[in-house]
Amino acid sequence: MNTAPQDYAHDLDTRGLSCPLPILKIKKVISRAEAGEVVRMISSDLGSPKDMEAFCKQTGNMLMSSQSDGGEHTFYVRKT
């Protein structure tokens, strides 16, 4: 997945945090978001790509885009 949405309602920077903090932080933001809103999350945690896929699968939210570049991972998640 590498087509990033142009618009997102929430921006979350979790660089420097390790598991499980990035997932806990996006869970909090997603819980306050309205259906259809997109959250962008940037993470430096090595396990975050797999964690984000599992989080979206478990919660039913949509992982719209996932990109990794130089140890930084960017995710766009749409709340369902």
Residue pairs with C-beta under 8 A, 6 or more apart in sequence:
1 63
1 64
1 65
1 66
1 67
2 65
2 66
2 67
3 64
3 65
4 65
4 67
4 74
4 76
5 38
5 64
5 65
5 76
7 38
8 37
8 38
8 39
8 40
8 76
9 33
9 34
9 37
9 38
9 39
10 29
10 33
10 37
10 38
10 39
10 40
11 39
11 40
12 25
12 26
12 29
12 39
12 40
12 41
12 42
13 41
13 42
14 21
14 22
14 25
14 26
14 41
14 42
14 43
14 44
14 45
14 48
15 42
15 43
15 44
15 72
16 44
17 25
17 43
17 44
17 45
18 45
19 45
19 47
19 48
19 51
20 51
22 41
22 43
22 45
22 48
22 51
23 48
23 51
23 52
23 55
25 41
26 39
26 41
26 52
26 55
26 75
26 77
27 55
27 59
29 39
29 41
30 39
30 59
30 61
30 77
30 79
33 39
33 79
34 79
35 79
35 80
36 78
36 79
37 78
37 79
38 64
38 76
38 77
38 78
38 79
39 76
39 77
39 79
40 74
40 75
40 76
41 52
41 74
41 75
41 77
42 72
42 73
42 74
42 75
43 52
43 72
43 73
43 75
44 71
44 72
44 73
45 51
45 73
46 71
48 73
48 75
49 66
49 68
49 73
52 63
52 66
52 73
52 75
52 77
53 63
53 66
55 61
56 62
56 63
56 77
60 80
61 77
61 78
61 79
61 80
62 77
62 78
62 80
63 75
63 76
63 77
64 76
64 77
64 78
65 74
65 75
65 76
66 73
66 74
66 75
66 76
67 73
67 74
67 75
68 74
